[in-house]
Amino acid sequence: MKYLSTRDANVRVSAATAISQGISEEGGLFVPEYIPSLTADDFCRLSKLDYIGRAKAVLSLYLDDFSEEELDYCVRGAYSGTFDEDLPAPLYKLKNGEYILELWHGPTCAFKDLALQLLPFLLTTSAKKVGKGRTVILVATSGDTGKAALEGFSDVPNTDIVVFYPNNGVSPMQKLQMDTQKGNNVFVSAIEGNFDDAQTGVKKIFTDSAVKALLKENGMEFSSANSINWGRLVPQIVYYVSAYCDLIKNGENLDGGFNVVVPTGNFGNILAAYYAKCMGVPIAKLICASNANNILTDFIKTGVYDRNREFYTTASPSMDILISSNLERMIYHLGGNDAKMTAELQKQLADNGRYEIKGEMLEKLQSLYEGGCCDDAETLKTIADKFGEYNYLCDTHTAVAVKVYDEYVSRTGDNRTTVVASTASPYKFSASVLKAVDESKCSTDEFKMVEFLSEATGTVPPAPIKALKGATPRFNNVCEKDEMIDVVLKFLKIK
Ligand SMILES: *Cc1c(COP(=O)(O)O)cnc(C)c1O
């Protein structure tokens, strides 16, 4: 299996190169040259395996340059002993026909752990295969990705990781999660600026040829841990296959397939569901849920992708995004794997902040996807309603998906079995969730709110959140935007 670039039809590389390189040189994203398929017998066989077994089976189809031993090493390293009860993606039955796929039982309590626990293993194995030295991961984060990447790469041999976050742009809990990170190969710094400044600074370091040369002299190379890397996307296909296996095991009626609802930001998670569908998982509709930043809802409805609009800060911050990077892969596939067209549309997006798809491409998009959005008031009301009705507490991101799904059902009457992806523990966003269930208990103390939320709902906070209480921060570095490069080089001891 080779990987092609979404922007240049002449690029064709191995999985190991795609993962270790992260992004194609001309800026395109790597996509598999074909999508492997699984038969009914395969699914039946997989449904008898545990998550590790299922993950190895799926990954072996995409990463066929990895040996069985290598895949075993990677997958066990990622999923053995790192998730609650060794169940990375349990399927919770909310009611007849509606399931919640809980993707937040890992070390940082958000779904990014599913990919970022595995990526370090895939990346170091790939680097070894293609003869690269030490990998230095740089991350600019608005919260969840930074912590999940730190946790994944902490003390992984032959890697270093440096994370930058906006000094006043992350929640107190997220800040504490990052500042207390353990590991001898990690460094964390706040920057005086916002998330865009952090992102721009990191991109600048990536593309600085003098710095690149300096790293090379020292046997090092930069790489990226964000969701444009195929190594972050492929682990996410596994949990949709696994969810289907669990539905089979439950004896669920799947005539007509099942729907999947995904709270969406960068379009990585829902794209993984699309790949699972192409592999043979009988997914009917892919329902794309957005918050007030509803650029994707508009795109699915009209074919116009237009980022020239107001940006909202919402109660589901991990979905506050106006450029969904992974949509580029979907565009490429919608056009019949057309790199020239994709490059042209991405250029229009870069130049004018807008592009439009029409005709067959738009019809195809609309036959696959359904879009919907909701605001913060509806999000919080959904948290309260679902807790009242089912005694089930969901976080703000998941609530957006649940609300969009309810609206979809009333609009269409489509009551097929449905799986809603749940992307974070409610305790990661205690302030908003507490406000939804008992506003009188809101406080300025994060840990008090965790306690109150637990009392008000009778649920138990995840251990990694509880463990943060009283933890002493290891990192307290704050730098200016133009000092980021010095921070990196000083940490790597090559300056
Ligand atoms: C990152 C994130 C999302 C968005 O996922 P994408 O793959 O970027 O679409 C949704 N919810 C939570 C909690 C997240 O951390």
The ligand as an SDF file (V2000), in Angstrom:
LIG
                    3D

 15 15  0  0  0  0  0  0  0  0999 V2000
  -10.2350   17.6080   18.9180 C   0  0  0  0  0  0  0  0  0  0  0  0
  -11.5850   17.4520   19.5070 C   0  0  0  0  0  0  0  0  0  0  0  0
  -12.7470   17.4320   18.6890 C   0  0  0  0  0  0  0  0  0  0  0  0
  -12.6990   17.6370   17.1960 C   0  0  0  0  0  0  0  0  0  0  0  0
  -12.2050   16.5070   16.5110 O   0  0  0  0  0  0  0  0  0  0  0  0
  -11.7040   16.6310   14.9870 P   0  0  0  0  0  0  0  0  0  0  0  0
  -11.0740   15.3230   14.6720 O   0  0  0  0  0  0  0  0  0  0  0  0
  -10.6930   17.7600   14.9980 O   0  0  0  0  0  0  0  0  0  0  0  0
  -12.8760   16.9340   14.1380 O   0  0  0  0  0  0  0  0  0  0  0  0
  -13.9720   17.2190   19.3020 C   0  0  0  0  0  0  0  0  0  0  0  0
  -14.0640   17.0690   20.6450 N   0  0  0  0  0  0  0  0  0  0  0  0
  -12.9730   17.0930   21.4600 C   0  0  0  0  0  0  0  0  0  0  0  0
  -13.1630   16.9350   22.9290 C   0  0  0  0  0  0  0  0  0  0  0  0
  -11.7000   17.2740   20.9150 C   0  0  0  0  0  0  0  0  0  0  0  0
  -10.6280   17.3080   21.7380 O   0  0  0  0  0  0  0  0  0  0  0  0
  1  2  1  0
  2  3  1  0
  2 14  2  0
  3  4  1  0
  3 10  2  0
  4  5  1  0
  5  6  1  0
  6  7  2  0
  6  8  1  0
  6  9  1  0
 10 11  1  0
 11 12  2  0
 12 13  1  0
 12 14  1  0
 14 15  1  0
M  END
$$$$
